[in-house]
Amino acid sequence: MALSIRLLCVLTSVLLVAGCAHGNVFELLNPKSNQATFCDVMNKRGGPIRWNPNDTRITKEQVDEINRAGVRLCGWGKK
């Protein structure tokens, strides 16, 4: 019993230290395998979003915000 508690404490400490060094314990335990990135998804569907003149102001602002992220993260508009 004492050995299993000690082992559990050591394992928890190792994961905590590794998580602090890595930034996220859960990523260490569950590495990404088949997750698409924002750029993967958006580029596959054609890149930047185009809004319609009939869209609401809020919708246009949201589209512009997404497209700014695409410029920053995916290099849209850069040659």
N, C-alpha and C positions, 0 to 999 in steps of 0.2 A: 504494500500500500504506500509506504513512504517513498519507495523508488519510483512508482508511477506518478506521484505528486511532484517529485523532484524533476522527473523527466518532462512532465507537462509544463513546469515552471521554466525549465531550460528552453524548451521548444517555443513557448510564448515569448520569452526574452529574445530569442534569435529572430523570430518573425517580426517582433517590434523593432529591433535594431535594423533589420533588413528593410523593413517598410519605411523607416525614417530615412535611411540612406537612399532608397529607391524613390520614395515619395508616396507610395501607396501599397500597402500590404495586399490589398485585394487584387491588384494587377499582378502581383507575384504569384498569387494562388490561382488566378484565373487569367492566364495570358490571352491576349486578343489573337484570334485565329482567322476568322472570316468576317471581320467587321469592315464595312465600307466607310470611307471618310466622307466628309461633306463634299470635298472636291470630286471624289469618285462619282457620287450620286448626281451632283449638279452637272458635271461634264458629260455624263452619260445621257442625261436628258436634254442636253443642248447648251449648257452654260448659263449665262445670265437670264434672269426672268424679265419678260417684257410685260408692262402693265398696259391696260386698255384705258383710253381717255374717259370711259364711262365708269371706271373703278372709283371707289371712294378715296378721299384724301388719306385715310388711315391705311388702306390697302396699298396705295402708292408709296407711302412712307415705309411700310414693312418691306415691300419689294426693293426699294432703294437701299434699305439697311442690309438685306440679304446680299444684294449685288455688291455693296461696299465690302462685305466680308469675303465675297468671291474674289474681288480685286486684291485684297490683302492676303488671303490664304492660298488662292489658286493661281494668282497671276493673271486674271482676266484683264484684257485691254493692254497688256504689256507685250512688246514684241521682242 
